[in-house]
Amino acid sequence: MIQLVELEKKYLLPLVHVHTKSFPDFFLTFLGDRFLKEFYAYGIGKSEVPSFVAIDNKYCVVGGIIGPLHPEGYFSKLLADRWWAFILASFSAIIRKPVILPRLMRAFFYRGKSAVPVPKNYALLSSIAVDPNVQAQGVGRMLVQRWMAAVKDSGSSGCYLTTDAMGNDGVNVFYQKMGWSMTGSFSTPEGRLMNLYTYDFR
C-alpha cells in the first residue's frame, strides 16, 4: 500500500536516489546527488512549494513531486538564498564536463518563465520522479493528483509543466489522460523539443 506524505529532511536522500534511477541520462542527474538534494530541500516546510513523497509498505520512498505556486518568485528566492550551495554542488560536474557551464548558468538564472505564454497565477510542476520498479502501479498519478489538490486549495488558477516531446510518448499520454492540455511546444537552446501542458481549475 502506498501512502503520500509531505517532503521532510529524512526523505531527501532516498528521493534523490529515486530521481537518479528515474532519469539516469538527464542534466539534473549529471549535476549530482548534492545538487539534487539542494533542489528538493528548498521545498521542505514551505506551503508555497507543495512537495510530497510516496512511501511503500516497507517505508521506502518510491516517488516524489515538487512544484512552486509562484514560479518566478520561487526561483529568484531559491538562487538568492542558496546560490553558494548550488555552485558548490555543481562544481564536480563542471570539472568533469566544462561544456555544461552555459547550460548551468541558464539554469541558475531561470525564473520560471515558460517559452510558451502561461496564464497568470499558474503553479509549475517542477519535478516528479517514480522508482522504475513501481512504475505502472499508479504512483505517479497519485503524486500528481495530490500536488494538484494542494495547488487548487492554495487558490491558484491552474498549473503547468513541460516534458520532452520526442521519445516520451508514455509520459505525454499520461498527462493527457489526466486531463492536462498540450498548449504549445518549443525547443531549448540545446535543440530539445519540449511540450507545454496546462491544467485550468476554473
Protein Blocks (a to p, Z undefined) as FASTA:
>chain_A
ZZdddddfklmmmmmmmmmmmmmmbmklmnojklmmmmmmmmgopaklccdddddfkopa
fbdcdddfblmlmmmmmmmmmmmmmmmmmmmmmmmmmmlmmmmmmmmmpghiafbdcdeh
iacdfbacddfklgonlmmmmmmmmmmmmmmmnopabdcddddfbhplmmmmmmmmnopa
cfbdcddfkopacddddddfZZ
